[in-house]
Amino acid sequence: MARIATFAAIDVGTTKICALVGQVDRDGELQVLGVGISPSHGMKRGMVVNVEEAAAAIRLAVERAERSSGTRIPAAYVGITGTHVQGVNNRGAIAITRPDRLVSGDEVERVLEAARSIAIPSNREVLHVLPRSYTLDGYEGVRNPVGLHGFRLDVETHIVTGAATSIQNLTKCVELAGVAVEDLVLEPLASSEAVLTEAERDMGVVLADIGGGTTDLALFKEGSICHTAVVPVGGNHFTQDLAIGLRVPFEAAEEAKIRYGSADPQAVDAAEAVEIASFGDGGQRRVARRLIAEILEARLEELGELILGDLERSGYGSLLPAGLVLAGGTANLHHIATVLTARLDLPVRVGLPRSVYGLADSVRDPAFATSVGLLRWGMLHGVVGDEPNELDGFDVGNWWSRLLAWLKDLLPQ
């Protein structure tokens, strides 16, 4: 009988921390058991700027996910992003030395290790070595060489590196929250697991995960990843533009973006106006809804220019018949796909997490693409455990201290 595996994911974003607990059932389906969300603190553009604040925010999200699922989170798959992340393609090759010339898993590991041997500065670390395709004795396009016979095995890989200090800071924050890091996963890579289809990956597609501080790009062609990048513009920049343009607090601008925002001014009634909280004595300002749309459209056009420029530099810009798939909370902006379709001259759609059940309704939103994708990454690449880690597996003293702290927060001061 197949064993049940449970695992957790933590998306440490600039605006929110999301912790999920998932389980692979005996039929191989992914079930979401628990969700924990907390406001993000100590993060800026995907990087840690205050360890204590970030660790506290992560701890709160983890505790909420544990209560939601009734399952302890001893370790988790953690998403990583930031402008320090870089990707490069590299090639490795080995000779098949087995007497029968049969390619096994050991040979695959050796050729990937050969591709990994690239010169990188001492202040950077390798996050991923992702195989794109294999070549066996000159025959290209091999997806899985295991079980085939040959004399020479080559591999094309996409190698993702990050700044060692940023990696260590994020790892430290998660560990201070009481959770071990099972693996660090590039966030657009995780998001792609949640929202992209195999057909899109084969034809050629780019995923744009618009986070709070950055937009993460991952480009796929012929079923494999071939380019990654991080654009330093995210949802918070949209909100900041509104706060400045409308002269309102950031929180009021964020609410206006969510409730009244549109990327297409022509789709908004020119006569419609809305009330937005203002500075000072807490009064309201009456603002034309079309003005909100015009400010958002200007920032979206800039983001579209940055995405288009990166695609052109990658050399794959004209090879994306499946177009652009959007993820992240800003993907919920009304008419965003329509505006980007016209600007980029590409098909654009908003990606929703797929192939999950359980608390699926709670995470069926592009804002949860990364966290659901991290669960799917654990499902596809992790080690299957025996049974779920139930609450009675907790350290009792630690569990009681958490419970008492939670009850204390609920009581009136």
C-alpha positions in Angstrom: 0.0 0.0 0.0 1.3 3.5 -0.9 2.4 5.6 2.0 0.9 9.0 2.9 3.3 11.9 2.8 2.7 15.3 4.5 4.9 18.3 4.0 4.8 22.1 4.4 5.6 25.2 2.3 6.4 28.7 3.3 6.2 31.6 0.9 8.1 34.5 2.5 6.9 37.5 0.5 7.3 41.2 0.8 3.6 41.8 1.7 2.5 38.5 3.3 3.8 35.2 4.7 1.9 32.2 3.6 2.4 28.7 5.2 0.6 25.7 3.8 0.4 22.1 5.0 -0.2 19.5 2.3 -0.6 15.8 2.0 -0.3 13.4 -0.9 -3.0 10.8 -0.5 -2.8 7.2 -1.5 -4.1 8.0 -5.0 -1.2 10.5 -5.6 -3.4 13.6 -5.3 -2.3 16.7 -3.4 -4.6 17.8 -0.6 -4.2 21.1 1.2 -4.7 20.5 5.0 -4.0 23.9 6.5 -3.4 27.5 5.6 -1.7 30.2 7.7 -1.3 33.8 6.6 0.4 36.7 8.4 1.4 40.2 7.3 5.0 40.3 6.2 7.6 42.3 8.3 11.3 42.7 7.9 11.3 42.0 4.2 12.0 44.4 1.3 12.0 43.3 -2.4 12.1 39.7 -1.5 15.1 40.0 0.9 15.4 40.1 4.6 16.2 43.5 6.1 15.2 42.7 9.8 15.8 39.1 11.0 13.7 39.4 14.2 10.7 40.9 12.5 10.8 38.5 9.6 11.2 35.5 12.0 8.2 36.6 14.1 6.0 37.0 11.0 7.0 33.5 9.7 6.4 32.0 13.2 2.9 33.5 13.2 2.0 32.1 9.8 3.4 28.7 10.8 1.4 28.6 14.0 -1.8 29.5 12.1 -1.1 26.7 9.6 -0.5 24.2 12.3 -3.8 25.1 14.1 -5.6 25.0 10.8 -4.3 21.5 9.9 -3.8 19.9 13.3 -0.4 19.0 12.0 3.1 20.0 13.2 5.5 21.7 10.8 9.0 20.5 11.7 10.4 21.4 8.2 9.2 23.1 5.1 10.0 24.0 1.5 10.7 27.7 1.4 10.5 30.0 -1.6 13.3 32.4 -2.4 13.5 35.4 -4.7 15.1 38.8 -4.9 17.2 40.8 -7.3 20.3 38.9 -6.1 19.0 35.7 -7.9 20.6 35.0 -11.3 20.3 32.2 -13.8 22.7 30.9 -16.4 22.7 28.0 -18.9 25.6 25.6 -18.8 26.6 22.2 -20.3 28.2 19.1 -18.8 29.4 15.8 -20.3 30.7 12.5 -19.0 31.8 9.1 -20.4 29.7 6.1 -19.6 32.2 3.8 -17.9 29.9 0.9 -16.9 30.8 -2.3 -18.7 27.3 -2.6 -20.2 27.3 1.1 -21.2 23.9 1.5 -19.5 22.9 4.9 -18.2 21.7 4.7 -14.5 20.8 7.3 -11.9 24.5 7.5 -10.9 25.5 8.6 -14.4 22.8 11.3 -14.4 24.0 12.6 -11.0 27.6 12.7 -12.3 26.7 14.6 -15.5 24.7 17.1 -13.5 27.6 17.5 -11.1 29.8 18.2 -14.1 27.4 20.9 -15.3 27.4 22.4 -11.8 31.1 23.0 -12.0 31.0 26.6 -13.1 33.1 29.5 -11.8 31.0 31.6 -9.5 32.2 34.2 -6.9 32.7 33.0 -3.4 29.8 35.2 -2.2 27.3 33.3 -4.3 25.7 29.8 -3.9 24.0 27.4 -6.3 20.3 27.1 -5.6 19.3 24.8 -8.5 20.9 22.8 -11.3 17.9 22.1 -13.6 18.3 19.7 -16.5 16.9 21.1 -19.8 17.7 18.1 -22.1 20.2 15.3 -22.5 22.3 14.2 -25.5 23.4 10.6 -25.7 26.1 9.8 -28.3 25.1 12.9 -30.3 21.4 12.1 -30.2 19.8 15.3 -28.9 16.5 15.9 -27.1 16.6 13.0 -24.7 14.2 13.7 -21.8 15.3 10.8 -19.5 18.4 8.9 -20.4 18.1 6.3 -17.6 17.9 2.8 -19.0 19.5 3.7 -22.4 22.8 2.5 -23.6 25.6 4.8 -24.8 29.2 5.9 -24.6 28.9 9.7 -23.8 26.2 11.6 -22.0 25.8 15.4 -22.3 23.3 17.6 -20.4 22.1 21.2 -20.9 21.2 22.8 -17.6 19.9 26.0 -16.2 21.8 26.9 -13.1 20.3 29.3 -10.6 22.5 31.1 -8.1 21.9 33.6 -5.3 23.8 35.8 -2.9 25.1 33.7 0.0 24.2 36.3 2.6 20.6 36.6 1.4 20.3 32.8 1.4 21.7 32.6 4.9 19.5 35.4 6.2 16.3 33.8 4.9 17.4 30.4 6.2 18.1 31.9 9.6 14.7 33.5 9.8 12.9 30.3 9.1 15.0 28.4 11.6 14.4 31.1 14.3 10.7 30.5 13.6 11.2 26.8 14.7 11.1 25.3 11.2 13.9 23.5 9.4 14.5 24.3 5.7 13.8 21.2 3.7 14.8 23.0 0.5 15.0 26.5 -0.9 13.1 26.8 -4.2 13.2 29.7 -6.6 9.7 31.2 -6.4 8.8 31.4 -10.1 9.9 27.8 -10.5 7.5 26.9 -7.7 4.7 29.0 -9.1 5.1 27.3 -12.5 4.4 24.0 -10.9 1.0 25.3 -9.7 -0.3 27.3 -12.8 1.4 26.1 -16.0 0.2 23.2 -18.2 2.5 20.7 -19.9 1.3 22.0 -23.3 2.3 25.6 -22.4 5.8 24.4 -21.3 6.3 22.5 -24.5 5.1 25.3 -26.8 7.0 28.1 -25.1 5.6 30.2 -22.2 6.8 32.8 -19.7 5.5 33.0 -16.2 5.4 36.4 -14.5 4.9 36.1 -10.7 4.1 39.7 -9.6 5.0 39.8 -5.9 4.9 42.7 -3.5 8.5 43.9 -4.2 9.6 42.1 -7.4 8.2 40.4 -10.5 9.8 36.9 -11.0 10.1 35.6 -14.5 10.6 32.0 -15.6 10.7 31.0 -19.3 10.0 27.5 -20.5 10.5 26.0 -24.0 10.2 22.4 -25.1 9.2 21.3 -21.7 12.1 22.7 -19.7 13.2 25.9 -18.1 15.7 28.0 -20.1 15.7 31.5 -18.5 14.9 33.1 -15.2 15.1 36.7 -14.1 13.8 39.1 -11.4 12.4 42.5 -12.3 12.6 45.1 -9.4 8.9 46.2 -9.8 6.1 44.6 -7.9 2.6 45.2 -6.5 3.8 47.6 -3.8 5.0 50.0 -6.5 1.5 50.2 -7.9 0.2 51.0 -4.4 3.0 53.6 -3.9 2.1 55.3 -7.1 -1.5 55.6 -5.9 -0.5 56.9 -2.5 1.6 59.6 -4.1 -0.7 60.5 -7.0 -3.9 60.6 -4.8 -2.1 62.0 -1.7 -3.5 59.3 0.6 -1.9 56.9 3.1 -0.3 53.7 1.8 -2.9 51.5 3.5 -5.8 53.5 1.9 -4.1 53.3 -1.5 -3.8 49.5 -1.2 -7.5 49.2 -0.3 -8.3 51.4 -3.3 -6.2 49.3 -5.6 -7.9 46.1 -4.5 -11.5 47.5 -4.4 -11.6 50.0 -7.3 -8.4 49.4 -9.3 -8.4 48.7 -13.0 -5.6 48.5 -15.5 -7.7 50.0 -18.3 -9.1 53.5 -17.8 -11.4 53.2 -20.8 -13.2 50.4 -19.0 -14.1 52.7 -16.1 -17.0 55.2 -16.1 -15.5 58.7 -16.3 -18.1 60.1 -14.0 -17.7 57.5 -11.3 -16.0 58.7 -8.0 -15.1 56.8 -4.8 -14.3 57.8 -1.2 -10.8 57.1 0.0 -9.4 57.7 3.5 -7.1 60.7 3.6 -4.3 62.1 5.9 -5.1 64.3 8.8 -8.2 63.9 10.9 -9.3 60.7 9.2 -11.6 62.3 6.7 -12.4 61.0 3.2 -11.3 62.2 -0.2 -13.5 61.9 -3.2 -11.4 60.6 -6.1 -12.4 59.8 -9.7 -12.1 56.1 -10.3 -10.7 56.7 -13.8 -7.8 58.5 -12.2 -7.0 55.4 -10.2 -7.0 53.4 -13.4 -4.8 55.9 -15.2 -2.1 55.7 -12.4 -2.2 51.9 -12.4 -2.1 51.7 -16.2 1.1 53.8 -16.3 2.9 51.5 -13.8 1.7 48.4 -15.6 3.0 49.7 -18.9 6.4 50.2 -17.2 6.3 46.6 -15.9 5.3 45.4 -19.4 8.4 47.3 -20.9 10.7 45.6 -18.3 9.3 42.2 -19.1 9.5 42.8 -22.8 13.1 44.0 -22.5 14.1 41.0 -20.5 12.5 38.6 -23.0 14.4 40.3 -25.9 17.7 40.0 -24.0 17.1 36.3 -23.3 16.8 35.6 -27.1 13.5 33.7 -26.6 11.1 36.6 -27.0 9.8 35.5 -30.4 9.5 31.8 -29.4 6.6 32.0 -27.0 3.4 30.9 -28.7 1.8 30.1 -25.4 2.4 33.7 -24.3 2.5 35.0 -20.7 0.9 33.6 -17.6 0.5 35.9 -14.6 0.6 34.9 -11.0 0.9 36.8 -7.7 -1.7 39.0 -6.0 -1.4 41.9 -8.5 -2.6 39.5 -11.2 -6.1 40.0 -9.7 -6.1 43.6 -11.0 -9.0 44.1 -13.3 -8.2 44.0 -17.1 -4.5 43.4 -16.4 -4.4 40.5 -19.0 -6.2 42.7 -21.7 -3.7 45.6 -21.3 -0.6 43.4 -21.3 -1.9 41.4 -24.3 -2.0 44.7 -26.3 1.3 45.9 -25.0 3.4 42.7 -25.4 1.6 41.3 -28.4 1.4 38.0 -26.7 -1.5 35.8 -25.4 -1.9 36.6 -21.6 -3.9 34.8 -19.0 -4.1 34.8 -15.2 -2.9 31.6 -13.7 -4.8 29.9 -10.9 -3.4 27.1 -8.7 -4.6 23.8 -10.1 -4.7 20.0 -9.3 -5.3 20.5 -5.5 -8.2 19.7 -3.3 -9.1 19.9 0.4 -8.9 23.6 1.3 -8.5 24.3 -2.4 -11.1 27.1 -2.3 -8.9 29.0 0.2 -5.9 29.0 -2.2 -7.6 29.2 -5.6 -6.1 32.6 -6.2 -3.0 33.7 -8.2 -1.7 35.2 -4.9 -1.2 31.6 -3.7 0.6 30.3 -6.8 4.0 30.2 -5.1 2.9 28.5 -1.9 0.8 25.9 -3.7 3.7 25.4 -6.1 6.1 24.8 -3.2 3.8 22.0 -2.0 3.8 20.5 -5.5 7.6 20.8 -5.6 7.7 18.8 -2.4 5.3 16.3 -3.8 7.4 15.8 -7.0 10.9 16.2 -5.6 10.7 15.4 -1.9 11.0 12.2 0.0 7.8 10.4 0.9 7.3 10.0 4.6 5.4 7.4 6.5 2.4 9.1 8.1 1.3 12.6 8.9 2.9 14.4 11.8 -0.1 14.8 14.1 -0.4 17.3 16.8 0.4 14.7 19.5 3.9 14.7 18.0 4.5 18.2 19.3 6.9 19.1 22.0 4.2 19.5 24.7 5.8 22.3 26.6 6.3 24.3 23.4 2.8 23.6 22.2 1.3 24.8 25.5 3.4 27.9 25.5 2.1 28.7 22.0 -1.5 28.0 23.0 -1.2 30.2 26.1 0.3 33.0 24.0 -2.5 32.8 21.5 -5.2 32.8 24.2 -3.5 35.8 25.8 -3.8 37.7 22.6 -7.5 37.1 22.5 -8.2 38.3 26.0 -8.9 42.1 26.6 -5.9 44.0 27.9 
